[in-house]
């Protein structure tokens, strides 16, 4: 998958592709089919942005020497409303706290998947299956009509304004980008997919499930040099026996900063949106507890038992035609797992650091499973890490009210909108969470610290460039360092 030509195409066309080396197969198929018709979703800056880095976190951590319960008196729910200029902040939601009052701070380093781990994943998710090398050209030919159906579904009313979050975010922006450009672009894509609608011309090539070594040359561009990928990759598929392929892709860079595994075992047109889990998933015979047990068994089988369940959602398949009733589409359980540090979980947030030439960092660690009656139908695991030391097992954090005051100040600074003539904007915060987050240490490449942070989730605000992310239920409006009250930019990693 990481061929030289593809490497060059991705850098030139989509800078953000490098954020996730685990190529989303659907997105890749569309990009290769379009053959360069898309504009870049994000341009590389012509000069390095000027950003004031935070102070060295290690020097500001103090131990809670009095062993005080720093979370005592924190309200279960926070209510307040404040307006500055044309911006209104409305907070009305629960305050989620860890089960322990002792807040740790540790150092970490990135690690990556070994062949043994990938073999365990294959044996767990694709047991006894004959593996074949994934061929993108054959896959497009085989699934062109389904891809056309999926893109047509994205044109239906309400799809572009969908505020829910999908685990396949790479596909949807591609479709939306086409739709936003012109009908001619979309028609051209449909024609190309139609021409590709022919039987695959090559037989599947048996594969062993072993990594392949890739060493790419650096790409010289007008904005500087972007380093090539150096490491191991794997891209295979197997016949599920149910009318669709099971596809698995793994990437493991030498630097351990481009490391992920993704697996899908469902139809090409099965794209899910996610909402808060409030009851039994529609149309499923297994219970939530049974789904959790299957997920835990899977974690143990693949060697990820140190990750803990952080959040459960319900995934609902998107309608594919006007005759599909959104309220009767099939559902599944979406489960997010993150690292727990001495009883304090890492907060699930779908933001990832911006991996460009000037801020080299890597995605945050998280593992996701989508489970229905058929079992685990989606699995993704990215950026595993390893603890390297303890700075404090019981760190001093700001009192809750002081932290909230800092948050209000930072919120209005970040979302300032003084010109009321441009319209008023209301942000509604319906969940505040205290959890752990990995930050990059100041002036220390490849060194990271897990610190406690307050995150603020909700809805509202001006529409972002990606309509799929209007909902901030898992994309924090604001992240505050619980130790000193400073704002942290999750897209920068500090």
N, C-alpha and C positions, 0 to 999 in steps of 0.2 A: 504493500500500500504506500509506503513512504519511498516512492521512486523519485529520481532526480527531477523529471519533468513535472511531476505533481508538486514536489517541493517548491519549485520555481513558480508554478501557477498559483499555488496557495498564497505565497508571499506577495505576489504582484496583485492578485485579485482580492484577497481577503486577509488582511493583517491579523484579524482576530482568530483565524484558524489555528494559529500557533498557541492560543490559549489552551486548547484541549487537543493533545496529540492523538488521543483516541478518536479517530475520525468517525463521525456519525455517518453511517453508511448511506442513509437516505439522503442526507445533505450532499454527500460526495457524489452520489449518482446524479442528483439534480445539477450540481455544479459542472460536472463533466459533460452532461447533456447540453446545458446552456452554452458551454464553450466560451465563457468569457463575457456573457451578456450582462452580468451583474456588476454593479459598481461596488467598491469596497464599502463594507458596513462601518468601518472606522479607519480613518487615515492616520498614518504615522506622523507624529509631529516633526516639523522641519528642524526645530531646535529642542534640546532637552528642556522639559518643563521645569520651572523653578518651584520647588516644593520644600518647605521647611520640615526637615525630618524631626521626629520626636526625640526627646532626650533618651539616653541609654536607659532602658527600662530597669536593668539590673541595679543601677545606682539609686533608684527611687523606691525600691521595694523595702518596706520595713516590717519586721515581725510584730505580730499581735502579742506582745510580751505579757499583757495582762490576761490573755486568753479570754477576752470578752466575746460574748455572742454578738457579733457585728450585725447580724440580721434580725436581732430581737426588736420588735416594734415596727417592722416593715409591714405596711398594710397589705391585706389580701387583694384589695382593689384600689386603684388610684383614679381620682376624678378631679379634673380641673379644665378650665377653658381660658385661653388668653389670645388676644389679637394684637398684632403689631403691623401697622400699615394695612396692606391688603391681604395679609396672611393671618389665618386663624388656626391655632393649634387646639384641638379638642381631644383630651385624653379621657378615656372611659373604658377601662379594661383591667384584667387581673395582672398581678405582679407575680411572675413565676420564679421561685427560688429553688436552689439545690436542697437536697435532703440534709446536707451537713452545713454547719456554720463556720467550719474551718476552710478558708479559701487558699488554695495552693498557687504557687508560681513555679514553673519548671522550664528547663531548656530542652529543646528538641532538635532533631536533624531529620532531613528527608531520607527515606529508605525506599526500596522498590521491590518489585515482584521477581522472585527467582523462578527458574524453570519448574522447580518442585511445586511452588504455589500455583502456577498456571496449570500444571498437570492435575492438581487437586480440584481446581475449578472446573476443568473439562470433565473429570471423572464424576463430579457432583452434578453438574448441570446438563451434561451430554453423555450420560453413562452408556457404554456399549455401542455408541454410534460410530459409523465410519466417517471420518473427517475428510473434507476436500478443501483444497486451496481456493480461497474466495477470488472470483474473477469478476471485476466490476462490469466489464462489457457484457458478459453473459447474463449477469444479474439484471442489468438494464433491459436487455432484450426479453428476458423472461417476465419481468414485472412492469414493463412500460405502461400497460393499460391500468394497472393498479396505481402507479404513480400519477397517471393522468387523473384518475378518479379522486385521488387524495388532493391534488392541487385544485381540482374543480370544487371540492368540498370547502377549501379555504376561501372560495369566492362567495359562499353563501352568506346572507345577511347575518350579522352578529359575530361572524367568525373573527374578523379583524379586530373587533372590539372586545374579544374575549379577555376577561381580566384574570383568568385562572392561569396557573403555572403548569407547564407540561414537562415531563422528563426528557422530551426530545426537542429542546428549544432550538437546536440548530436547523431543523427542517422548516419550522414555521416562519422564521424571518426570511428564509429564501423565497418561500411562496409569497409572503407579504411584499417583499422587495419587488418581485415580478409584477404583482398586482398594482403596486404604487407607481411603477414606471409607465406602463401603457398596456392596453389590451393587445397591441401588436406583439409585444414581447411574450406575453402569455400564450398567444396563439402560435407563435413561432416555437415555443417550447412544446406545446401540444402536438404540433406537426412532427417535431423531431422524435418525440416519444412514440407517435403513431408509426413513423417509419421504422423505429426500433422494435416494433411489435412483431417479432419473428422468433422462431425457435432458436435456442442457443446453438451455436455452430460447433462448440467444442464440448467434449465429454469432461466431466469433473475429474480433476487430477487429485488422486489420493494424497492426503497429508498425514503427518505423524503427530501433529500437535507440538512440535518443537519450535522454539524461537528461531528466527532468522536474523543474522547480523546485518545492520544497515549503518553505513557511514556516508553521510551526505556532505557535500562541499558547502562552504558558506555562500550565501547569496549576497552579491554586491548590488545595492540599490542606490537610488538618488538620495536616500535619507541615511545611508550608512550600511553597515554590514550586519546581516542577520545570520546567526550561527546555524549550521546544519545540524540535523539530528544524528546523534551517535548512540547506538544502543541496539536493543533487540526488539523485534516486532513479530506479531503472529496474527494472521487473519484467515479464519477457517469457517466452514459451514458444514451442516449435516442435515439430512432429510429427517424432518420430525415425524413423518408418516401421517401427518394431519393436513397436508395440502400447503404447507409453507416450510421454509428453511429455518433452522436454528443457526444463528450467526454469532460468532465470538471473535472479538478483536482484543489484542493486548499490546501495550507499548511499555517498554522499560528502558529509559535512557541511562547512560552511564552516570550522569549527574544526579539521577534519582529525582529530578524536578519535572520530568515528563513521564509520568507513570500512571497508567490506568488500564482497567479491564472493563469491557462492556459486552453484554450478552442479551440477545433478544430471541424469544421463541414464540412468535405470534405473527399474524398476517401483516403484510406491508401497510395496509390501510388502517391498522389498529393504532391510532394515536390517542393518547389519554390526556385529559385535563384533571387537575387535582384540587380537591376542596377538603376542608376540615372533616375529620371522621367523627360522626355523631351517632352512628348506629351500624347495623348490619349492611354490608355491601349488597346492592341489588342483584338478584339472580344467582347468588352464590350459596352453595350448600354447606361449605365449611365455615366455621365460626371465626371470629377475630382471634380468639385464643388459640385455635388450631393453626391459623395462619402464622401467629407469632411463634408457635412451637416449631413449625416448619422453617421459619426464618432463622431461629436459633440453631436448629440442627444444621442448616446450611452454613451458618457462620463457623460453627465448630469444624465442619468438614473441610472448609477452605482455609482454615487457619486464621480466622478473624474474630475469635471469641472474645478478644479484649475490647472490641467495639460494642457499645450498648445502644439499645433502642432509644431514640431521642424523640421521634415524632411519627405519628400514624396519620395517613390521609386516605381518602377514597378517590380512586382514579375512575373517571367516567369516559368511555370511548366517545370521540367526537362524531356527530352525525355526518353521514357521507352524501346524503341527498335530502331534498326538501321534504320527502315523505317520511324521513326518520324522525321519530319523536325524541327530543333530547332527554325527556323524563323517563324514557324506557330503555336507553342505551345500556349496554352491559357495563358492569363495574368490577373493580378489583381493589385489593388493599395495597397501598403504597407505604413502605416502611423505610425510615431514614435511621441510619446508625452512625454514631460519632464516638470519638474517644472520650472516656470519662477519666478525669484527673483527680484521684483521691476522692471520688464521690461527687465531683462537680462536672456535669456533662459539658461537652463542647456544643455551643448553640448551632443548630442547623440553619445555615444561611446560604442562599444560592448565588450570592455574589462571589466572584473570583477575582484575584489580582489581575491587573492589566499587564499581560506579558508582552511588552514591546521592547525595543532596543535599549531604552533608557532606564527601565525599571525591571530588570530581570528578576522574577520571582516565580512562584508556582502555585497551582490551585490548592484550595483547602481540602483537607482530608474529609471524606465522607463516603458512605456506602449506602446504596439504595437497592431495594427489592420490590418488585411488583408481583403480587401473588393472587391467583384465582384458583378455581377448582382443579385446573390442569397442573398447578404447582407454581414454581418460580418462572414467570414468563419474561421478566426483565431483571437484570442484575448489573450494577455498575459500581465500581470501586476505584477511587482515585486517590493519589497522593498519600500513601501510607507513611507514617512517621514513627520515630523511635525516641523515647525520652532519654536524655543524656545527663540530666542532673536536676537537683532540687535547689531553687533559690530560697524558697520559704514554703513550709508545709502549713503555715497559718499566718497569712499576710494581712497587714492592716489595709483596710479599704475605707473610702470616704463614707461618712454617715449617709443614710439613704436620702434624707431631705437635701443635704448639700449636693449629692450626686444628681438629684433631680433638678435642682436649681442650675447646676452647670449644664445639664442637658437642655433646659429651656433656652439658656443663653446661646448655646451652640446651634440649636435648632433654628432660631430666628436669624442667626448669622448665615447659616447655610442656605436657608430657603427665603432669604430676604426678597421682598417684592413691594417696593415703596410706591410704585405708580398704580393707584387704584383704578385708573382709567383703562388699564389692560385687563381688568377683571379681578375678582376676589378669588382667593384659593384657600380651601379648607383641608387640613390634614387631620385625619382621625386615627388616633393610636388606640388599638384595642388589645394590645398585649405588650407587656414589658418583661424582659427576660434577663436574668443574671446567669451567665455561663462563661465558658472559657473560649478564647480565641487565640490563634497563632499569629504573632506579629514578627516582622523581620527586625533584627537587632540593628541599631544604628552603626553604619560604617563597618559592618561585619558580614561579608558575603556568606551565604549559606549557613547562617546561624540564626536560630529562631527561639522565641520564648512564648510559652502559653500563659496568658494573663487573664484575669477576670474582667468581663465587660458587661455593660448594660446595653441591651438592644431594644429598639422601639419599632414595633410592627403594626401595620394597619392598612388603611386605604386612603385614596385621595391624592391631591397634588396635581401639578400640571402633567399632561400626558407625556410619557417618555418616548424616545425614538422607537422603542420596541413595544408595540401595543400589548404584547403578551405579559409585560411586566408592570402594568398599571397597579395590579394588586401587589401590595407589599406584605403579604402574610408570611412570606419566607425570604423577603428581600428588605433588610432593615433600612428604615428611613435614616436612622442615626445610631452610631455605635460610640459609646462613651467608656473610656478607660476607668474602671471602678477604683483604681488606685489613686489617680490624681485628677480625674475629671476632664481630661483632654479628649478631644474628638479623634476618632480613628477612621481613616478612609479604607474600607475593605477592598476597594479596587486597587489601592496602592500597597496594601499589606502592612501598613503601619499607621 
